[in-house]
Amino acid sequence: MDKMPWQAVLFQSFPESVAFICLGLVLVGFKPRWYRVALAATIFTVASYVIRGLPIPFGIHTLLMLPVLVVVTAVIAGVGWRGGAMAAIVGLFGLLVLESFMTPLLLSLSGLSLPEALHNTWLRVLIPAPQTATLAGITYLCYRFNWYLVRADELDEDEDDASPF
Amino acid sequence: MKKSYQVVVFLILGQAIVLAVINSMIDFYQSGAFPVASPELLQAMGGLFIVFYTLCMALFLRYIFTKVKEEVEYKAQKRYTDNINDLIAAVRSQRHDFINHVQAVYGLIKTGQVEAAREYIEEVYGEVKQAGEVLSLNRPEISALLHAKEGLAAARGAKLQIKVDPGFGRIPVDGADFNRIVGNLVDNALDAVSGLEDDRRGVKVEMLCEGSTYQVRVSNPGPPIPPELRQRIFARGFTTKKGEHQGLGLYAVQSLASRYGGMVGLNSTKECTAFTVTFAAKKARAKTGVS
């Protein structure tokens, strides 16, 4: 159970949500519409705040937030269910990969421990800031140079193939 | 994008997300930041992940094998397509040469060489008719094979004569299997005539259709097959050829024919050896569901 202070919700969780939702959309070939992304990120941030406050082991909340992320990306960002699922999974994957090596690195550079960073409101906002900035930078580069992993706008073309699924 | 690709992407990234979550749970647990999970829960999650991962890998492997099979089929189809294109080019060339042939015949008739004109027309008509019959099969993969075998025969100094009954294209046998049958029989016949004089080096392929019975007959001149060998030649691994031959050709012909309820017959005399594969349409459909 993690009760986030409002400063962390506003200045860390919301920008991070904007960044990785954008990343997911860009990497699956969509051009994000900023007002829709902002709305999706807002709803996701609120949902994240609520789920994190639940009495469940930390980490499980990430798996619970995935369906929420799929819904907000598909419906609010307006990219359809398959596109939304693809963008959600790719974006979340990008966030977790970056987090898994940047968070320990930043903590090590700052000389702080994880409990210290988490239980101080402003440290909780500042420590992940470079990570959010990196995520935003990667998203911008992918958008600028039209890099993508898969083209989700072709997702509805069901070609007749020998699929095992 | 194909559905199968999407599922593969979901599976791979999904596994990575679960792994990342377990990793961060371990980090938080070790740091004591706030209560995460008991070691037993972490172990259980790890175990579940292994099961999930194994299932995903199994599905992914199956996907890869399917794709490899598709790739092989695609390559085979491409070969057929290339051969069909050659056949079409040959027919175009024949049409283009039509005026030349007419002029040649006119010249022969004008100079009183009627017999020569007749022979000339017979030869040209034979080529055109054969190409037309092959094309009229309406089974591109079979037409492609026959055209390829014509080229092979010519390269080996032999002549391949093809006769196709109208309607033979409706034979309820898979194209790839049919090609293996005919391909093996023609290859054997070409080998059999390779030692003969030039004027006898000919192989005949007849595709006959009578009612609901389809017959493929491949015949060639040459010494007869000894009676004591006539059953053994269909055995797996048996060969009379020198060099590296696995002895699988006629075995494959018989196996494939049986798969469609067909029969392989052999008639070998001093004048001619003929292999005949007979399919009854009803049996073939019943055996394989090919319509």
Interface residues (C-beta under 8 A of the other chain):
Chain A: M1 D2 P57 F58 G59 I60 T62 L63 L66 R82 A85 M86 I89 V90 L92 F93 L96 V97 E99 S100 P104 S113 L114 P115 L118 H119 L149 V150 R151 A152 E154 L155 E157 D158 E159 D161 A162 S163 P164 F165
Chain B: M1 K2 K3 S4 Y5 Q6 V7 V9 F10 L13 G14 A16 I17 V18 A20 V21 I22 N23 S24 M25 D27 F28 S31 G32 A33 F34 P35 V36 A37 L41 L59 R62 Y63 T66 K69 E70
